[in-house]
């Protein structure tokens, strides 16, 4: 798993925190199998992956 943040991820994470949010939470209310919220970066990467899957075949 790639743990290094891209420039875009850093920018989005900084904005998320600057807006008063916790980096251990996410705006999509996504959670892991254990029911705990995914952190912002993990959820962001999952959203990008879901978007890419959705765009296949369109």
MDTraj code that builds the backbone (N, CA, C; nanometers):
import mdtraj as md
import numpy as np

residues = "UNK UNK UNK UNK UNK UNK UNK UNK UNK UNK UNK UNK UNK UNK UNK UNK UNK UNK UNK UNK UNK UNK UNK UNK UNK UNK UNK UNK UNK UNK UNK UNK UNK UNK UNK UNK UNK UNK UNK UNK UNK UNK UNK UNK UNK UNK UNK UNK UNK UNK UNK UNK UNK UNK UNK UNK UNK UNK".split()
xyz = np.array([
    [0.0846, -0.1183, 0.0000],
    [0.0000, 0.0000, 0.0000],
    [0.0883, 0.1236, 0.0000],
    [0.0550, 0.2189, -0.0857],
    [0.1296, 0.3436, -0.0941],
    [0.0893, 0.4345, 0.0213],
    [0.1852, 0.4685, 0.1070],
    [0.1541, 0.5544, 0.2208],
    [0.2022, 0.6979, 0.2009],
    [0.2823, 0.7218, 0.0967],
    [0.3286, 0.8581, 0.0691],
    [0.2128, 0.9396, 0.0126],
    [0.1977, 1.0614, 0.0631],
    [0.0905, 1.1484, 0.0149],
    [0.1326, 1.2197, -0.1125],
    [0.0385, 1.2290, -0.2057],
    [0.0624, 1.3091, -0.3257],
    [0.0432, 1.4554, -0.2891],
    [0.0838, 1.5443, -0.3774],
    [0.0654, 1.6877, -0.3541],
    [-0.0835, 1.7204, -0.3394],
    [-0.1668, 1.6582, -0.4229],
    [-0.3118, 1.6829, -0.4149],
    [-0.3686, 1.6345, -0.2816],
    [-0.3245, 1.5176, -0.2362],
    [-0.3720, 1.4654, -0.1084],
    [-0.3315, 1.5571, 0.0064],
    [-0.2082, 1.6045, 0.0033],
    [-0.1622, 1.6966, 0.1082],
    [-0.2473, 1.8224, 0.1100],
    [-0.2740, 1.8772, -0.0073],
    [-0.3548, 1.9995, -0.0184],
    [-0.4955, 1.9757, 0.0359],
    [-0.5579, 1.8676, -0.0047],
    [-0.6945, 1.8372, 0.0397],
    [-0.6993, 1.8087, 0.1899],
    [-0.5989, 1.7375, 0.2407],
    [-0.5938, 1.7088, 0.3839],
    [-0.5751, 1.8379, 0.4636],
    [-0.4876, 1.9247, 0.4185],
    [-0.4666, 2.0527, 0.4882],
    [-0.5949, 2.1348, 0.4921],
    [-0.6687, 2.1384, 0.3804],
    [-0.7945, 2.2133, 0.3761],
    [-0.8957, 2.1505, 0.4707],
    [-0.9041, 2.0184, 0.4709],
    [-0.9955, 1.9462, 0.5593],
    [-0.9680, 1.9842, 0.7052],
    [-0.8416, 1.9858, 0.7425],
    [-0.8034, 2.0210, 0.8800],
    [-0.8271, 2.1689, 0.9068],
    [-0.7923, 2.2551, 0.8111],
    [-0.8115, 2.3993, 0.8280],
    [-0.9589, 2.4350, 0.8468],
    [-1.0467, 2.3544, 0.7891],
    [-1.1907, 2.3762, 0.8039],
    [-1.2428, 2.3258, 0.9378],
    [-1.1511, 2.2785, 1.0229],
    [-1.1880, 2.2365, 1.1574],
    [-1.2203, 2.0891, 1.1724],
    [-1.1831, 2.0100, 1.0748],
    [-1.2133, 1.8672, 1.0782],
    [-1.0964, 1.7850, 1.1304],
    [-1.1273, 1.6651, 1.1723],
    [-1.0289, 1.5719, 1.2257],
    [-0.9735, 1.4859, 1.1115],
    [-0.8411, 1.4762, 1.0965],
    [-0.7844, 1.3939, 0.9898],
    [-0.8158, 1.2451, 1.0062],
    [-0.8597, 1.2043, 1.1238],
    [-0.8961, 1.0650, 1.1476],
    [-1.0396, 1.0354, 1.1055],
    [-1.1087, 1.1357, 1.0476],
    [-1.2465, 1.1200, 1.0023],
    [-1.2543, 1.1572, 0.8547],
    [-1.3703, 1.1414, 0.7940],
    [-1.3852, 1.1733, 0.6523],
    [-1.5250, 1.2275, 0.6245],
    [-1.5401, 1.3077, 0.5184],
    [-1.6699, 1.3697, 0.4895],
    [-1.7711, 1.2756, 0.4242],
    [-1.7297, 1.1568, 0.3861],
    [-1.8188, 1.0623, 0.3178],
    [-1.8802, 0.9616, 0.4137],
    [-1.8450, 0.9736, 0.5411],
    [-1.8938, 0.8838, 0.6452],
    [-1.8590, 0.7382, 0.6158],
    [-1.7450, 0.7179, 0.5499],
    [-1.6987, 0.5831, 0.5183],
    [-1.6332, 0.5219, 0.6418],
    [-1.6589, 0.3924, 0.6604],
    [-1.5986, 0.3234, 0.7738],
    [-1.5385, 0.1916, 0.7279],
    [-1.4495, 0.1408, 0.8102],
    [-1.3852, 0.0138, 0.7817],
    [-1.4728, -0.1026, 0.8238],
    [-1.4233, -0.2219, 0.8040],
    [-1.4983, -0.3419, 0.8404],
    [-1.5280, -0.3479, 0.9896],
    [-1.4462, -0.2790, 1.0692],
    [-1.4673, -0.2780, 1.2132],
    [-1.5675, -0.1716, 1.2572],
    [-1.6214, -0.0952, 1.1611],
    [-1.7203, 0.0073, 1.1920],
    [-1.6621, 0.1416, 1.2289],
    [-1.5311, 0.1490, 1.2392],
    [-1.4680, 0.2761, 1.2751],
    [-1.4480, 0.3603, 1.1496],
    [-1.4580, 0.4931, 1.1620],
    [-1.4412, 0.5796, 1.0442],
    [-1.3029, 0.5633, 0.9814],
    [-1.2998, 0.5661, 0.8481],
    [-1.1714, 0.5670, 0.7780],
    [-1.1114, 0.7058, 0.7906],
    [-0.9792, 0.7139, 0.7974],
    [-0.9164, 0.8456, 0.8004],
    [-0.9349, 0.9134, 0.6650],
    [-0.9135, 1.0423, 0.6622],
    [-0.9413, 1.1207, 0.5424],
    [-0.8702, 1.0667, 0.4189],
    [-0.7415, 1.0384, 0.4287],
    [-0.6647, 0.9951, 0.3115],
    [-0.7103, 0.8578, 0.2624],
    [-0.7337, 0.7642, 0.3521],
    [-0.7813, 0.6325, 0.3107],
    [-0.9165, 0.6445, 0.2418],
    [-1.0067, 0.7234, 0.2989],
    [-1.1382, 0.7422, 0.2382],
    [-1.1261, 0.8121, 0.1031],
    [-1.0386, 0.9123, 0.0929],
    [-1.0174, 0.9829, -0.0335],
    [-0.9713, 0.8847, -0.1420],
    [-0.8748, 0.8023, -0.1077],
    [-0.8234, 0.7041, -0.2048],
    [-0.9322, 0.6038, -0.2436],
    [-1.0127, 0.5623, -0.1468],
    [-1.1233, 0.4716, -0.1779],
    [-1.2245, 0.5384, -0.2702],
    [-1.2529, 0.6666, -0.2470],
    [-1.3477, 0.7388, -0.3330],
    [-1.2941, 0.7479, -0.4754],
    [-1.1663, 0.7741, -0.4908],
    [-1.1075, 0.7801, -0.6251],
    [-1.1153, 0.6446, -0.6944],
    [-1.0918, 0.5385, -0.6179],
    [-1.0989, 0.4036, -0.6737],
    [-1.2423, 0.3705, -0.7162],
    [-1.3386, 0.4053, -0.6335],
    [-1.4794, 0.3808, -0.6679],
    [-1.5201, 0.4613, -0.7914],
    [-1.4735, 0.5844, -0.7988],
    [-1.5043, 0.6687, -0.9146],
    [-1.4466, 0.6061, -1.0427],
    [-1.3240, 0.5588, -1.0354],
    [-1.2597, 0.4971, -1.1517],
    [-1.3357, 0.3719, -1.1954],
    [-1.3791, 0.2909, -1.0986],
    [-1.4565, 0.1719, -1.1313],
    [-1.5881, 0.2084, -1.1984],
    [-1.6499, 0.3143, -1.1488],
    [-1.7778, 0.3595, -1.2032],
    [-1.7627, 0.4111, -1.3467],
    [-1.6517, 0.4732, -1.3758],
    [-1.6308, 0.5350, -1.5080],
    [-1.5969, 0.4318, -1.6154],
    [-1.5561, 0.3118, -1.5761],
    [-1.5232, 0.2078, -1.6739],
    [-1.6505, 0.1692, -1.7483],
    [-1.6424, 0.1739, -1.8776],
    [-1.7558, 0.1338, -1.9598],
    [-1.8556, 0.2434, -1.9891],
    [-1.8318, 0.3627, -1.9375],
    [-1.9244, 0.4733, -1.9682],
    [-1.8828, 0.5445, -2.0929],
])
top = md.Topology()
chain = top.add_chain()
for i, resn in enumerate(residues, 1):
    res = top.add_residue(resn, chain, resSeq=i)
    for name in ("N", "CA", "C"):
        top.add_atom(name, md.element.get_by_symbol(name[0]), res)
traj = md.Trajectory(xyz[None], top)
